[in-house]
């Protein structure tokens, strides 16, 4: 089934309601706000700025956990597949 073609099977009442709601959205789709692009760029920039320090912190905490496990004598070291 493609867009605009009638379905091969009859729709259930719930599917019919969804089809009606989506039809109304297809006729008059909502317009994005004028701040959509600037907000998206701003969020992407602060997330990118935090990515490297958080990544380094994760590696540091992982190394500390491996060290504690080694000192505690658990005898097992976590192996990374790198």
Residue, then its C-alpha position, 0 to 999 in steps of 0.5 A: x500500500x502506498x500513500x493515497x491508495x486505498x488499503x487492501x483490508x478494511x480499516x478498524x475503527x481506531x485506524x479510521x480515526x487515525x487516518x482522519x486525523x492524519x488526513x487533516x494534518x496532510x491538508x494543513x501541516x503545522x509550520x515550524x516556529x521561527x526559532x526552530x533552527x536557532x534553538x536546534x543549533x544552540x542545543x547542538x553546540x552546548x552538547x558538542x562542547x560537553x561531549x569531550x569532557x564527559x567522554x574523558x570523565x567516563x574513561x577516568x571512572x572506568x580506569x578507576x573502577x578497574x584499579x579498585x577491582x585489581x586492588x581488591x583482588x577480584x582477579x578479573x579485569x574488564x576487557x574492551x574490544x577495541 
